[in-house]
Amino acid sequence: MNVLEQFKATALTHPKLPAQFIELNPVENGQGQQADHLQSGSRQPFGSSDVHKTSILHYRVLAEGDDVKTVYEVTIKLPPSLEEDYYPGDTIGILTYNLPSEVDYLLDRLHLLPIADTPHEMKLVKPIKKKNAELPHYVPKLFTPRRLLSECLDIRITPRKVLLQALASYTADECEKRLLEILSSKEGSNLYNELIMKNEMNLLHVLRYVASCRPPLAVLVEHLPRLQARPYSIASHGRENQFRIVFAMLNDGRVGLATHMLESKLLHPNRCDKHLYMYLRQLKPVFQYREEDLERNIIMIGPGTGMSPYLGFLEYRKRAKVAALSSNRKLKLGTAWLLTSCRYRDRNSLYDEELKQYLQSGLLDRLHIASSRDVESRYKFVQEIIEDRKEDLIELLMEDSTKLYLCGEGRTMLPRIQDTIVTCMSKVKSIPKAEAESLLAEYRKTGKYLYYSMIRY
C-alpha cells in the first residue's frame, strides 16, 4: 500500500480512547420485548409531542417516469391527541429502520447471526471508569442485536476518528490495522479527508475496506449515534382525522432509509404493514403560518417538494375565508405569492390543478413555476424568477406586513436562492450587497424571514 509506505516512518499521535463502559449480555428466557419500534418510548430530538403509532390511509403517485423523480403523496391517519396541536408549516418525524440487507451484513461481520434474535440487556461495565457514563436512553431494557442495529443505531454514519481508532483495536490484519491507525491520527488528517470525507464513506464502507475488523457490538453502541427520525412537512391543514405528506425518491443510485420504508409500505401492502411511528417536530424559529399571519403578505419559495408546506398554508387560508363568510366577519387576506420549480412542466409539476383553484378563488395571487429541462421554458430555476420579478418582489418583501418563507434542499439550493434574494435587494434598493445581507439576517432574527432546510435521506 502506498499509504502504508508513506507513513512507514511516521510516529502517529492519537488522543486517549475513552474507557469502554457498556456491556451487552444475553438474557435467559428473556421475555417482554416491545412490539413497537424500539425508540417509540424515548424522547425525540426537536419533539413537541410523544411518539404515536398511526397508519397509512392511502396514497397516490404525483410524478414518475424517465428523467424525473418518483413523487408520492401519502395520506396518514391523524392521532386524535394531535388534532389541535399542529399548525401549517409544522413537520412530523417518522421513525425509520436500517435496511435489512445492511443489518444482516453487519450481524455477519460481527459473528452475531447465531444470536441475532436472542434477547439481550445492556449494562454499565463495573467498575465504571468513564466519567459521567450512562446508557443511551433510546435503547429499551430488552432488545435483540438485530433490532438494536435495525432501529436504534445509525450504521450509515460517517465514522469519526475516535471510532476508527477504536476499530483498529479489533482488526487482525496488521496492514488494515495500521491504515485505521493512520486515518484516526492527527498526522493522517489529510488522508481522512480525502478517503473518508470526500468519498462519503460510512461505517459499512469502512468495514468492507478492512475485512479483518470485527468489533464487539457494545463498542458500536458506545460510538454510533442514534438512528434519527426523518422529518416531513405536513402538506395539508384542517382535514378531518388525517393529513398528508409528500416525498420524492432518490434517483442517484442511493437508497434513502425512510423513503425506501415508505415506498415499500405503499407498493407491497401484503408484505409490509401500514403502521408508522411519528411525532410532531418543531425547530426554532418556528416555520409556521398562523391566524395572526392571515392578513400579512406572504412570499412562499419552495423548489420541487419544497413547496409542500405551502399547501397547508393555502388550505388554512381557504378555511379561514369560508369561516369568515359563514359568520359574516370581515377578513382581509394578505397577498400570497408562490415560487416553485420542477424539471418538466407537463410531467412533474406538482399540484397544478389545486394551485389553479387557489388562483381562481383569490387565495393565491401569483404563481410562478420554473422548469429546468423544458427547452422553451422562460425560467429554468427559481433564481431566474426572482431576478426577473425583482422590483415587485423586493418592494413586497420590504413592506412591514410581509413574511418570506424559504423551504427546500439546504445544502446547495437554498443558499443559492438566498444569495439571489440578497443580490436583488442590493440592485433594487441601490445598497451594497453586505448591507442587503445584514438586512435579510435581521429579517431572520425578527421572524420576518423563515427558512426551513429539508433533509434528504
Long-range contacts (C-beta under 8 A, 24 or more apart in sequence): 1-175, 1-179, 3-179, 3-182, 3-191, 4-175, 4-178, 4-179, 4-182, 7-178, 7-182, 7-187, 7-188, 10-182, 10-187, 11-187, 12-181, 12-182, 12-185, 12-186, 12-187, 12-188, 13-185, 13-186, 13-187, 14-165, 14-181, 14-184, 14-185, 14-186, 15-162, 15-165, 17-162, 17-165, 17-166, 17-169, 18-130, 18-162, 18-222, 19-125, 19-129, 19-130, 20-125, 20-130, 20-218, 20-219, 20-222, 21-124, 21-125, 21-128, 21-129, 21-130, 21-133, 21-222, 22-122, 22-123, 22-124, 22-125, 22-135, 22-218, 22-221, 22-222, 23-122, 23-123, 23-124, 23-125, 23-218, 24-120, 24-121, 24-122, 24-123, 24-145, 24-216, 24-217, 24-218, 24-221, 25-120, 25-121, 25-123, 26-115, 26-118, 26-119, 26-120, 27-118, 27-119, 27-120, 27-121, 27-142, 30-118, 30-119, 30-120, 30-121, 30-142, 31-119, 32-142, 33-119, 33-142, 33-143, 33-144, 33-147, 34-140, 34-142, 36-277, 37-95, 37-97, 37-151, 37-277, 38-138, 38-139, 38-140, 38-143, 38-147, 38-148, 38-151, 38-152, 39-95, 39-138, 39-151, 39-152, 39-226, 39-227, 39-229, 39-277, 40-95, 40-277, 41-140, 42-137, 42-138, 42-140, 43-137, 44-93, 44-229, 44-279, 44-281, 45-93, 45-228, 45-229, 46-93, 46-281, 46-282, 46-283, 47-93, 47-279, 47-280, 47-281, 47-282, 48-85, 48-279, 48-280, 48-281, 48-282, 49-81, 49-82, 49-85, 49-279, 49-280, 50-279, 51-95, 51-277, 51-278, 51-279, 52-79, 52-81, 52-82, 52-277, 52-278, 52-279, 53-275, 53-276, 53-277, 54-78, 54-79, 54-275, 54-276, 54-277, 54-278, 55-274, 55-275, 55-276, 56-265, 56-266, 56-274, 56-276, 57-242, 59-266, 62-246, 62-348, 62-350, 62-351, 63-248, 63-342, 63-347, 63-348, 63-350, 65-347, 65-348, 67-343, 67-344, 67-373, 68-343, 68-344, 68-347, 68-348, 69-248, 69-249, 69-250, 69-251, 69-304, 69-348, 70-248, 70-249, 70-251, 70-263, 71-246, 71-247, 71-248, 71-249, 71-305, 71-348, 71-350, 72-246, 72-247, 72-248, 72-249, 72-262, 72-263, 72-266, 73-235, 73-244, 73-245, 73-246, 74-244, 74-245, 74-246, 74-247, 74-262, 74-266, 75-242, 75-243, 75-244, 76-242, 76-243, 76-244, 76-245, 76-276, 76-278, 77-241, 77-242, 78-239, 78-241, 78-242, 78-243, 80-241, 82-280, 83-241, 85-280, 86-234, 86-243, 86-280, 87-237, 87-288, 87-289, 87-290, 88-234, 88-237, 88-288, 88-289, 88-290, 88-309, 88-312, 88-313, 88-315, 88-316, 89-233, 89-234, 89-286, 89-287, 89-288, 89-289, 89-309, 89-312, 89-313, 89-405, 89-450, 89-452, 90-233, 90-234, 90-280, 90-281, 90-282, 90-287, 90-288, 91-231, 91-232, 91-233, 91-234, 91-280, 91-281, 91-282, 91-287, 91-309, 91-452, 92-231, 92-232, 92-234, 92-245, 92-278, 92-279, 92-280, 92-281, 93-229, 93-230, 93-231, 93-278, 93-279, 93-280, 93-281, 94-229, 94-230, 94-231, 94-232, 94-258, 94-262, 94-276, 94-277, 94-278, 95-151, 95-229, 95-276, 95-277, 95-278, 96-227, 96-229, 96-230, 96-257, 96-258, 96-261, 97-150, 97-151, 97-227, 97-257, 97-261, 98-149, 98-150, 98-151, 98-153, 98-155, 98-156, 98-227, 98-257, 99-255, 99-257, 99-260, 100-150, 102-155, 102-156, 102-204, 103-146, 103-149, 103-150, 103-155, 105-204, 106-149, 106-155, 106-204, 106-207, 107-145, 107-146, 107-149, 109-207, 109-213, 109-214, 110-145, 110-214, 110-215, 110-216, 110-217, 111-214, 112-145, 112-217, 115-145, 116-144, 116-145, 116-146, 117-144, 117-145, 117-146, 118-144, 118-145, 119-143, 119-144, 120-144, 120-145, 120-148, 122-218, 122-221, 136-221, 136-226, 138-226, 139-221, 145-217, 148-217, 148-221, 149-217, 151-227, 152-226, 152-227, 153-220, 153-221, 153-224, 153-225, 153-226, 153-227, 154-224, 154-225, 154-226, 154-227, 154-228, 155-202, 155-203, 155-204, 155-220, 155-224, 155-227, 156-202, 156-203, 156-204, 156-257, 157-202, 157-203, 157-224, 157-225, 158-196, 158-197, 158-200, 158-201, 158-202, 159-196, 159-201, 159-202, 159-203, 159-206, 160-223, 161-185, 161-192, 162-223, 163-203, 163-223, 163-224, 164-192, 164-206, 166-215, 166-219, 166-222, 166-223, 167-206, 167-210, 167-213, 167-215, 167-219, 168-213, 169-215, 170-213, 170-214, 170-215, 170-216, 170-219, 171-210, 171-212, 171-213, 171-214, 172-212, 172-213, 172-214, 173-210, 173-211, 173-212, 176-209, 176-210, 176-211, 176-212, 176-213, 177-210, 177-212, 179-210, 180-210, 180-213, 227-257, 229-278, 229-279, 229-281, 230-257, 230-258, 230-455, 230-457, 231-281, 231-454, 231-455, 232-258, 233-308, 233-309, 233-312, 233-407, 233-452, 233-454, 234-309, 234-312, 235-308, 235-309, 235-311, 235-312, 236-311, 236-312, 236-315, 237-312, 237-313, 237-315, 237-316, 237-319, 238-315, 238-316, 238-319, 239-315, 245-308, 246-305, 246-308, 246-311, 246-350, 247-305, 248-304, 248-305, 250-456, 256-456, 256-457, 257-457, 258-457, 259-457, 283-452, 285-444, 285-447, 285-450, 286-450, 287-405, 287-407, 287-450, 287-451, 287-452, 288-450, 289-313, 289-316, 289-405, 291-320, 293-334, 293-403, 294-320, 294-331, 294-333, 294-334, 295-331, 295-332, 295-333, 295-334, 295-401, 296-334, 296-401, 296-402, 296-403, 297-334, 297-335, 297-336, 297-396, 297-399, 297-401, 297-402, 297-403, 298-334, 298-335, 298-336, 298-337, 298-402, 298-403, 298-404, 298-405, 299-337, 299-339, 299-393, 299-396, 299-397, 299-402, 299-403, 299-404, 299-405, 300-336, 300-337, 300-338, 300-339, 300-405, 300-407, 301-338, 301-339, 301-340, 301-382, 301-386, 301-404, 301-405, 301-406, 301-407, 301-408, 301-417, 302-338, 302-339, 302-340, 302-405, 302-406, 302-407, 302-408, 303-340, 303-341, 303-370, 303-381, 303-382, 303-408, 303-409, 303-413, 303-417, 304-340, 304-341, 304-342, 304-350, 304-408, 304-409, 305-350, 305-454, 306-340, 306-407, 306-408, 306-409, 306-413, 306-454, 307-338, 307-340, 307-350, 307-351, 307-407, 308-350, 308-407, 309-405, 309-407, 309-452, 310-338, 310-405, 310-407, 311-351, 311-354, 313-405, 314-358, 314-363, 314-364, 317-363, 318-358, 318-361, 318-363, 321-363, 333-362, 333-363, 334-401, 334-402, 335-365, 335-366, 335-396, 336-363, 336-364, 336-365, 336-366, 337-364, 337-365, 337-366, 337-367, 337-368, 337-393, 337-396, 338-364, 338-366, 338-367, 338-368, 339-368, 339-370, 339-382, 339-385, 339-386, 340-367, 340-368, 340-369, 340-370, 340-382, 341-369, 341-370, 341-371, 341-372, 341-379, 341-381, 341-382, 342-369, 342-370, 342-371, 342-372, 343-371, 343-372, 343-373, 344-371, 344-373, 344-374, 345-369, 345-371, 345-374, 345-377, 382-417, 383-416, 383-417, 383-420, 386-417, 386-420, 386-421, 386-424, 387-420, 387-423, 387-424, 390-424, 390-427, 390-428, 391-428, 393-424, 394-424, 394-425, 394-428, 394-429, 395-428, 397-421, 397-425, 398-425, 398-429, 402-448, 403-447, 403-448, 403-449, 403-450, 404-443, 404-448, 404-449, 404-450, 405-450, 405-452, 406-449, 406-450, 406-451, 406-452, 407-451, 407-452, 407-454, 408-453, 408-454, 409-453, 409-454, 409-456, 410-453, 410-454, 410-455, 414-451, 414-453, 418-451
